[in-house]
Amino acid sequence: MNECIVARYRDKQDPQLLKAHLFGVAVLAQELARKIGLADVGELLGLLHDFGKYSKAFQLYIRTILGIADPDSDSDPDPAPVANQGAGQKPDHSTAGAQLVWREIGNKGRADRLFAQILALCLASHHSGLMDCLSTGESEPVVDRFGERMKVAEIRSHLEEATQRADQEVLERIRGLLAESAWRTALLEVLKGMHRPGSGLVEVNQKMGLLVRFLFSCLIDADRIDSADFEHPEQANWRPNNQYVAWKILCERLEHHLGSMPVTHTVDPIRQKISQSCLQAASRERGSYTLTVPTGGGKTLASLRFALHHADLQAMQRIIYVIPYTSIIDQNARRVREILESDGIPLGSVVLEHHSNLTPAVEKWPQKVMARDNWDAPIVFTTMVQFLETLFGKGTRGARRMHQLANAVIIFDEIQTLPVNCVHLFNTAANFLVEQCRSTLVFCTATQPLLHAVDGTKGALRLAENAELMPDALQLFRDLQRTEIRYSHRAGGWLLEEVARLAHDEAIRTGSCLVVVNTKASARKLYQRCQEWGEEGVFHLSTGMCPAHRKEKLDNLLKRLQEPDTFTLCISTQLIEAGVDVDFGSVIRFLAGLDSIAQAAGRCNRHGRSGKGQVHVVELASSEENLGNLTQIELGQDIASRILKEYAEHPEWFDHNPIGPKAMARYYQYYFYARSEEMAYPINGSDETLLDRLSVNKKVVKDYTRDQRKAPDIELRQSFRTAADHFRVIDSPTEGVIVPYATEGKELIGLLASACLPKQEYDLLRAAQHYSVNVFPHQLRALQQSRAVREVQKDSGIFHLCDSRYYHKAFGLCETPEGEMEVLCV
């Protein structure tokens, strides 16, 4: 070639040759896809993904923009043919590679047609998120979106031109790979493995969609890493797994720590027994397991013991802790870091925390070219929200991480908090991770949901043989029964004033009392009433506070709880129920699901003091608790009330434990039966579901054949993009706002406002997770309208609180100015 074919420029002058970029991405994608035996497929994707950049239109475009715009974006993720392509427009450069593979092998039989579609979907979508195969709007006919994309005219895709202008080495390697049978055989084996006993058509098709997303993940992460390393070679931050600290070293550190732990409480020998059982279970084969341990049984370190030894024995690449709430990541990650990161192991080299939504769902150019939050660490702590976004969310930010879920030990802490509408999607994804991605999953909780007992035609969890890691879970609950549940039912319900008085009396009687409520509004009202007594030792905790703020409050709370004969009362939302290691003399729980009651009970008499701690379950008067649209809590209340009443009449049915395994099994039978129609993720209350859209897409296919008589000649018919647009782990997506809490929070905001290097910004954002609060869209809009929030840098999509009056020292982030005046002009 006479001219220099460029992928991008660094500092507006240093070019990265397209050939170098394609081979670089191919090598990385090959390594990432190797986890499931599809290295050659990864290499093919890497070589083809930017094939359209060989066109004259793209080369003219990139020389025109020179760092002004993103060279890696298409004007439309699903482009239609256009009449011309001007110099200032963004040329489509991702369709050419997809068309090439489709035309080369898409007509060679049904198997090759499926292989070609899998590859083409990844290639055509790699800057926008997975596209729809078939799609429809509310009042629009069904469109064969994939077929349209493969027919995009030469004037838009530039396939023939790119083929003529391509580097010979690139073209030869592409054609050589396409002619080989090894990658076809490997891909066919993966697909055959999806057809297992008990797997229906829905599960198999959802799994095929997950395979597409997995390969898509390998491609986009490889693309981002190669781009980042070119932009900032001195700050290259991708590490092959052989550069991690060896599992054996981490196992030795944990064993040393466990061996030095004193036996100071009556329950400590039982905790040691639980931990030893997890060690013995580590030699089991990969699969899905349950760890059913009462609250306070020490399952965090016990499950870590299993995970480290299992990862070592099975040569796993990563351990991922999936935790329900951001509020407990800090405590758990800090505890593990203190054990594993010291004495020669650099801080941050083993444990990574990832839990805040500080970056926008659609990555912008500076964020794309840095390896941000792709879970490149031996041990990762993240939330269920981030985990589910990785599997089903829109765009590329979450999907980029999916390949890290392969060949990994994944610990789900408090699995009962899984959203009910995600049950079938989650179950099939869990089966895919074990059966196709060679991972091991452990479901930890005191309140084990029946994920394996739901409708198998839509997706039920397949547990390993002898799945429970505890030899006798029922006896374990008998041994660790340290509380007495008192269902304080009262005609007309309790008033907040009465709850406040009960809390005060319990704190006086036992020295400390915890009250767990259902909403932040209830927590605030009750705290304010208790504050009126003027006594010291009244605490408030909620997710309106940033993690650093909560940590400070929890540290103060723990210190006070260790002081004898000191009045301590804490009012908290549910955040304290999962994994927060606190021990109160008594607990009051607003009526909720039985799982929530059990978790609250786990904060009472945690270390087995004399006698049994009292856990009062109170049902508030309807005028005192506004649950709004929280129907899940209301249903949980109804079923928990039913179980507690049954227990009062027949305690022998439940092994004389109202929150033990037998009671919990009955609770989930009632609960899942009542919500079985929600488990497939209904779309906007209609008869359509995300499960259908991500599997057989039955309704859309039916509409297509009704309108056009003949179904499209494609193997995959999922509406990936439409499903991702509808998917929400919670009712409304949240976005992180960095708050000026303490000196560190203020300094971080100032540093982010002046950060100019991606690596510098990356490190600052990791630190800023501890000073951020997740807010709903309507809350963010209200703060923006009040000019209390702004972006740290123009068009960054990263927000900070610029008026500290909107952050209260007791309640955290507020929608009205209630804190002390201090405007931050950053």
N, C-alpha and C positions, 0 to 999 in steps of 0.2 A: 504494500500500500504506500502511496506517495504522501498521504496526509496522516496526521496524528489523530487517531480515533480516541476520543476522551470520554471517560465516565463522569468525571467531576473535576473541579479545580480546588486547590487548597490555597487560601490567602489570595484568591483571584489571579494567581499566576502559575502555581505548580500543578501540572495536570496529573491525574491518575488515569493511566491508559485503560481503556475498556477491557482489553485482553487481560491485563493484570487483575482488574476487579472481578471479572467473570471467573478466572481460575482461583482467585483468592476466596470468593464466596463458595465456589464448588468444593474446595478443600474443607472449609469449615462446615458446610451443610452435609458433606459426606461423613464427617466425624460425628455430627449430632444425630444423623439418621442411623448411624451404625448401632445405636442403642437398641433398636428393634430389628436389626439385621437388614436394613435397607440403605446401606452406604452408597451404592451405585445410583439409587433413586435420588438421594440427596445431591450427589455430584451432578446429575443431569439437571436438576432444578437450578443449581448454582450457575451452570453454564448457560442456561436458557433465559434466566429471569430478566436480564436487561438486553436481550438480543436486539430489541428494537432501537437501541441507542446507536446502532451502526448506521442508521438512516441519516441522510444529509439534513433533514429537517431537525433532527435532534442535535446534531453537531452545530448547526447554525444557531439553534436556540441556546445551547449551553454557552457558546461564545458570546451571545448577546447579553445574557443575564449576569454572567461572571460573579457569582456569589450573592446576587441581589435576591434571587428566589430559590426555591427548593428544586434541585435538578432531578429529584426522585419522586415527582408527583405527576399523575396524569390529570388532564383537565376534567375527566369524568371516569369514575370507576367502571361504568358500563357504557363505553362510548358507542355512539351510532356513527355510520359513515358521514363524512362531511365533504363539501365540495372542494375545499382547499385548506392549506395549512400555512398560515403566515409566519413571519420570522418571530413575532413577539408572543405567539401562542405556545401553549405547552403541548408538545407532541405526545401522542400515545406511544409509549415504548414498552409496555408490558403485554400487549396483545400478540406481537410477532412471535415470541417464543412459544406461547400457548398454541397459536395456529400451526407452527412448525411441527410440534409433536402430534397434534391432532391429525394433520394431513399425512404425516409419515406413517403412523401406526393405527390411527383411529378407524381404518377400514379393513383391518386384517383379521377380523373375527371378534366375537363378543368379549373374550378376555382382554385382548389388546385394546378394544374400544373402552373398556372400563379403566384399564391402566392409563390410557391416553387422557381420559377425562379427569382422573385424579391429578395427573401432572398439570394439565391445562388449567384446572381450577386454581391451583396454587400459583401458577405463573401469572395468570390474568388478574389475580386479586392481590398481589403482594404489596401493593401500596395503599389499599383501601379497606382491607378486611374481606373475608370470603364472600364472593358474589352469590346471588341466587342462581340455581339451575332453572327452576321455574318460579315465576313471581307474579303477584297480582296485587292491585290496590283494592280499596273497598268498593269502588264502582268501576274498576277496569277489568278487561278480560285478562285471562292468564296468558303470560308471555314466556316463550322458551328463551330465557335470557342467555343461557349457555350457547344455544344454537345460533342466536343472533351474534354473539361475540365471536364465534368461530367463523362467521361469514362477513366480518367487518372488511370493508374494501381495502385494497392495496393502498389507495391514496391516504388512508388513515393508519393502517397497521404497518405499512412499509416492509412487509415480510420479504418479498422478492428482492427488493433493493438491499435490505439488510443482509440477506443471504449472499448476494453478489459482493458486498463490501466487507463481509466478515473476515477476520483473521483466519488463515488456513488452519492453524493449529486448533483453534476453537471449533471450527466447523467439522474438522476430521474427528475430534474427540466426541462431539455430539452424535455424529452419524455412527461412529464406532459403538458407542454405548447403546444407541437405539437398535442396532443390529444384534446386540448380545442377548442371550437368553437367561443369563444368570440373575439379573435383576428382576426379570419377569417371574422366574421361579420363586425367588425370595418373596416378592410381593404377593404372588398367588398363595404361598404358604401362610402368610399373615392373614389373608382374606379367608382362607379355608378354616383357620383357627377360630373364626368368629361363629362358625356353625357348630355349636356345642349342644349337647342334650339340654333341653329346657330353653334354648334360645329361639324365640319366635322371630317372625319377619321384622317386627318393629325394632327389636333389639339389634338384629344383624344390620339393618339399614342405618340405625343410629351409630353403630360402631364403625361402619364404613365412612360416615361423615366425620367421626372423631379421628379416623386415620388420615383423612384429608387435612383436618386441622392440625394434626401432629406434624405432618410433612410441611405444611404451610408454616408452622412454628419454626421448624429447622431452617427453612429458607429465609424467613424475615430476620431471625436472630443472626444468622450468618451474614446477611446483607448489612445489618446495622453494625455488627462487630467490625467487618472489613472496612466499612465507611468510617467508623470511629477511629480505627487504627491508622487509616490514611490521613484523616484530618489532624490527628494528634498522636503521632507515632511514639512520642516520648511518654505518653500516658496510656498506652495500650493496657486494657484492664481485663482481657479475657484470659482465663487460666485453664489449661487442660487439667483434667481431674488428677493426673499424676503429680501435679504440683500442690495438691492439697496436703494438709497434715494427715499422716497415715492413721487409719482407723485404730490400729493396734495401740498407738500412742494415746489416743483419746480414750480408748477402753481402759488403759492403765491408769489414766488420770481419774476417771470416774470411780474405778475400783478403789483407788487410794482414798478418795473422798468418802465413799460409802463406808470403808473400813475404819475411818477415823471419826465417824458420827457417833456421839454418845447416846446411850440408852437412858433417857431422862423421864419419859412418859410411859404410862402403862400400855399405851397402844403401840409403842415403838417396836416391840418384838413382832407384832402382827405386820407392821410395815416392812420389817426386814424379811418376813416370810413371803410377802407379796413381791418384793424386789427379787428374792431368790428364785421364785417361780418364773419371773420374767427372764432372768438369766438362763434358766434351764430351757425355756421355750425358744430361745434365740437360735437354736440349732435346727429348728423346723424348716421345712421347705417354704419357698415364697408362696404367698396366698393372702386371703382376707381373714383376719382374726379379730376377736373381741377381747377386751380387757375390762371386765366388769368388777369394779372395785368401789366400795363405799367412799363417800367424800371424806377426805382426811386420811385416806389410805396410802398417800405418798405416790400416786400414780405418775406424777411428772417425772421423777427420777427413775421410777421403776420402768416406765415405758422408754426412757432414754437408754437405760441399761439394755433392754431388749434391742432397741434400734441400733446402738453402736456395735454390739456383738453380732447381731444378724447382718448388718452391713459389712462387717469384717469377714464373716464366714462365707457370705454369698457374693462378695466383691461388688457390693452396691456402690453407686456413685454419690448418693446424696440422702440426707435425712430432712424431711419437711414436716414441721409441726403446723397443723391447721387448727387455729384456735377461734372460738366464736366471736370474741370481742377484742377490740384494740386495747381495752383497758387492762387486760391481763398479759398481753404480749410482753410488755416492759418488764414485769416481775419475773416471768418465766425465763425470758431470754437473758436477763441479767443474772439470774441464778446459774444458768447453764454456762454463761460466759465466765463467771467467777471460777467455776470448776475447771473449765477446759482451756481458757485463754490466760496463761500466766507463765512465768519462768521460761522465757525464750520463745513462746508462741505469741506473735504480735496481736494486740487488741484489734478485733474486727476481722481477723483472718479465718476464723472458724464459724462464728455465729453471725448471721445476717437477719435483721428485722425488716419486714416489709409490710406496712399496714395502712399507710395514709394515702388518700387520694389527692396528692398535691399537684400532679400533672394532669393535663386534660386528656380525655379519652382518645381524642384524635391527636397523635403526636405531630408536633411541628418540627421544622427542619433542624434546629439546634438540638432537639430532643432525640430525633431519629439517629443522628450521627454519633451519639454516645451510648455506651452500653449501660443503660439505666435500668436498674431493678429487674435484671433478667435472672435473678436467683442463682448467681454464680458464686456459690459458697457451699461448704460441706454440710452445714446445718442451717436451715432457713426456718424462721418463725413468721408465719403469715396468718391472715384471717380467712374464715370461710367465705367472706365476700370476695376477697382477692382470688381464692382458689376457684370458685365458681365462675368468676369473670374470666379466668384463664381458659376455662373449658367452653364457655358459652357467650362471653361478652362480645360487644361490637368492636370494630376497628382492629388495630394491630398491637396495641399496648399490652393487653392481657394475653392474647394468643401467642405472642412472642415467647412466653415463658413455658408453654405447654410441654415442650420436649424435656424440660427438667423434671417432669413427673415420671419419666421412664427410668427403670433400673434404680428405683429409689425406695426408701422406707418412708411411708407417709403415715403419720400419727394424727388421727382426728380426735382432738380433745373435746369432750362434751358434745358428742355427735348428735345428741337429742335436739340440739339447737338448729339442725338442718331445716331450712324452710320446707314446709310440707309440699308446696307446689313444685319443688325441685326433686322430689323423691325418686321418681322413675328416671329422670334424666341423670341424676346422681348415681343411682344404682348401676345403670348400664355403663356410665363412665368409669365407675369403680371396677366393674368386671373387665373393661377394656384395659385399664391400667395394670391389672394383675395378669390377664391372659395374653394380651398382645404386647404390653410394655415391660413385662417381667418385673413388676414392682410388688412390694408387700405392703398391705394396708392394715392398720390396727385401729379399731374403733373403741375409744376409751370413754367410759362414763359410769356413774353409779346408777344411771337410769337408761338402760339399754333399749333403744327403739327397735321395733321388729322389721327392719329393712329387708330381711330375707323372706318375710312372710306376706308381702304385698303381692298384688297381681303380677304373676310371672310373665304374662303375655305382653305387658307394658314395660317390664324391667324390674326384676327382683335381685337383690344382692346374693351372690353365690359365695357362701362362706367355705373355708377350708374344712376338711374333715377334722373333727376334734378342735373346733375353732376357738373355744374359750381358753385363754392363757392361764386362768386360775383353776387349780384342781377341783376346788369345792367352793364355788362362789356363794352358795346359799349359807354355808357355815360361816363364811367370811363376814356376811352381813349380820349374822347372829353375834359373832365375836365383837363386831365394831358398832353395835347398837348403843349409842351413847346419849340418845335424846328421847323425849316423850312428846309426841305430837298431840296438841290440844286444839281441836277444831272448835273455836269459840263462836258457835253460831248464835246469832241474836236476831230476833224478829225486827224487820225494818233495817237491819244493818248497823254497823258502827259509825259513829261520828268521828271526825279527825280529832276533836278535843278529847274524846274518850280514849282513842288510840294513844294520843300524846300522854295522857295520864297513866295508862297501862305501861307505856315505855319507861316513864319516869320511875314508877314503882318497881319495875323489874330491874332497872339499872341500880336502884337503891338496894334491892334485895340481893342481887348477885354480883354487883360491882360493875357490870357492863351489859348493855343491851344493844342489839342490832335490829333496826326496822328496815325491811326490804319492801319497796313499793313498786307499782306497775308503771308509773309515768314520772317524767321529770317534774311536771307540774305538781303532782302529789308530794314528791320529795321536797320541793321548795316550800310548799305550804306547811307541811308538817315540821320542817326544820325551823321555819319562822315562828311557829307556835311554841316549839320547845325552847327557842332562843329567848322567849319572853320571860322564862323563869330566871334568867340572869346567871345560870350556873355555868361554870367552866366545864369543858369536856364534851361539848355537843359538836358533832362533825356532820358534814354534808358531802356526799360524793355523787357525781353524775357525769355523763359523757359530754356535757357542756364544757367541762374542764379539759384542758390539754393534758397529755400524759405526764409531762413534767410537774404540772400542778397536782394531779392526782397522786403521783408518786410522793410528793412532799406531804400531802395530807395523809396518805397511808402510812408513811414512815412515822409521822407524829402520832397517828392513831395506834400503831403497833407499840411504840414506846409507852404510851399511856396505858395500854392494856397490860403491860408487864409490871405496872406499878400497883402494888396491893392496896385494896381499900380506897380506890380512886374512882369517882363517878365518871363513867364513859358511856356516851350514847351516840350512836351513828345512824343517820338517816341516809339510805342509799337506794339507787335504782338497781336493776338486775345485774349491773356490771360486777357487783361484788360476789355474785353467786357462782361464778365459774373460775376456779383456780386461784382465787385470792386467799392466801394463807393467813386467816385471822381466826381468833378464838374468843368468842363472847360467852358470857355466863348464861344469857338467854337470848332468844330471837323472836321477833314478831314478823310474820309474813302476811302481806295482803293476799287474799285468796287469788290463786293462779293455777296453772297446770300442776299436776302432781310432781312432775319432774322439777319444776321451779321450787316447789315446797321442799323437796328432798335436797336440792342444792343449797337452799337457805339454811336448812337444818345442819348441813355440813359445816357451817360457820359457828355452830353452838357446841360447846363442850368438846372441841375438836381433839384435844389431847387426853380425853378420858379422865377428867377429874372425878372425885367421889360423887356417886349418885348419877342421875340422868338430868341433862339440861332440858329446860322447858322451851318448846317451840309452839307459839300461839299462832294459829291461822285465823285471821279475822276477815270477815266479808263486809266491806264498806257499804254504807247507804248509797243508793243510786245518786243522790244529790251531792255526794262527797267525792265521787270518782267518775270522771268523764273519760271513758275509754275511746270515745270517738269511733274511728273505723278499725279499732284493734279487735277484730272479730276472733282472731286466733286466741287472744287472752280470754275473751268471754267464753269461748267454747271450752278452753282448758279449765276455767273456773267451774263450769257446769259439770264436767266429767270428774274433776277432782272432788267436788262436793258429793257426787254420787258414790265414788270409791270410798271416801271417808265415812259416809253414812253406812255403806255395806260393811265396812270394817267394824264399825261400832256394834253391829248386830252379829257379825260372824268373824271375829278376829282369827279363828283357826283356818279360815280360807286363805289367809295371807301370811301364814307362818308367824302370826302375832307381830307383824311389822307393817304398818300402814304405808311405808315408803321403801319396802324391800323389793326384791326381784319379782315375787308373785303379784304384789300389788301393782308394780310398774307394768308387768306384762298385761294385766287386765286393763289398766289405764290405756295403754297403747292400742289394745284391741278395740276398745270403745272409740278412742280418738281417731285412729286411722280409718275405722269403718265410717265414722261421721264425715271424714274429709277425703274419702277415696276418690271422689270426682275431681278434687283439686290437684291430685298428685301428678297429673300429666301436664301441668302448667297451662291452664286455660288462658286464652288470649282475650283480654278486654271483656271478660264475662260471656264470650260467645261460645259456640260449640266447637271452635277450633282450638288446637293446643300446640304449644311449642314442640311437644314430643312428636306429634304428627309431622310438623314442618321439618323437623330434623331427622326424620326417619323415612317412612314411606310416602309422606305428603299426599295422603289418600284423597283428601277433599280437593286440593289444588289440581291433582291429576284428573280427578273426576270432572271438575269444571273445564279443564282443558279439552278432554275428549268430548264433552258435551258441546262445546263451542266449535271445535275444529275437527271432531270425529276421530282423529288418529292421534294416539299418544306419541310424544316426541321420542325419537330413536336415540335415547341416551340412557345409561345405566343408573346414574345418580340423578335424583329429581328433587333434592332438598332445596328449601328456601333459606339458605344459610344467612344471607344478609337481613332478610325480613325477620327471621327468628332472633337474630342478635339485636336488632332494633327494638324488639319487644321485651327482650330479657332484662329483668331487674332482680337482683338478689333480694333487695328490699323494695318497697312500693315505689320509692322515688330514689334515683341515684344521688349520692352525696359527693361533695367536693371539699377538699381540705382548704382551710384558711389558717395561715400562720399567724399566731397571736403574740403580742409583745409581753409575754409572761416572764418576769424576772429579767435580770440583766442579759442572760444568755439569749432569750427570745428576741429582745430588742436588737442585740448585736447581730444575730442571724439575719434579721430583716435587712439591716443596713448592708451586710456583706452580700446578700443575694441581689440587692439593688445595684451593686457595683460589679458583680461577678461577670467576667467576660470569657472565661475558659470553661468548656463543657465539664471537664473533670472537676474543676473547682465548684461549679454549680452542683454537680452530682453529689459531692461530699457534703456540701451545705444542705442540700435537700434531705439527705439521709439524716443529718442532725436535726433538721427542722421538723421531722416527723414527731419528735417529742414535744414540739411547741405548736402543734396544729390541732384544729377541731374540725370534724367533718360536719357539714351543714347541708340541708336540703336545698333544692333550687329556689324555692320561694323565700327561704331565709337569706340566701346569698343575694337575691334580687333586692330584698328589703334593706340589707346592709349597704348594697351599692347605691340604692336610691338615697340613703342617708349620708352617702359619701364617707362611710366608715370603713369601707373596704376598697382596695385598689390592687392592680397588678404590681408585682415587684419590679418588673421591667415591661415595657410596652410590648404587647402581643405575646407575652410569655405564657399566658393562661394559668399563671401561678399567683394566687391571691394572698394578701396579708391584711391584717387589721391595722388601719392607720389612725384610729381614734380609740385610745385605751379606755374611754368611758364606757365602751361597749363590752368590756371584760370585767366581770365582778369577781372580787377576791373569794367569794363563797360559792357562787353559782357558775362561774365561767363565762362563756360567750353569751351575750344577750342581744335581743333585737332592738332594745331601747337603751339609751345612755344611762346606766345605773352605777357605773364604777367611778373611780377618781379621774379627774381631768388630766389628760396628758396626751396632746396631739402629736403624733409622730410624722414629721414632714419628710418622709423618705420617698 
